[in-house]
Amino acid sequence: MNRIGLTAISAAFLIGAVGSAMAAGTTSASGNSAPATMMQHRADRYRDTAGDRYTQALNLLEAKGYTGIENFAAKGQGFTAYAWHNGKRVAVSVDPTTGQIQSGT
């Protein structure tokens, strides 16, 4: 095969690959891409609300300066744990709904 023929085939392949990539990123009439919409639907459908509460409670503790959080467990509407705060190990109880943290020794 000559050099011109090989160049023409390479260019055609490249144009086809770019066209396919552009078509994959097309959007629907609403402006959302179909794959992203489907993934968001799956995320909403399988959302772990209990896990969200755990994460919120842990984030509250960390935001208030608690470190070394151990024995983190659900109790009633909130969570209990042991953590370090201001150089002391304390027992804490957290309610992620209200944002309240109660600590003791």
Secondary structure, 3 states (H helix, E strand, C coil): CCHHHHHHHHHHHHHHHHHHHHHHCCECCCCCEHHHHHHHHHHHHCCCHHHHHHHHHHHHHHHCCCEEEEEEEEECCEEEEEEEECCEEEEEEEECCCCEEEEEC
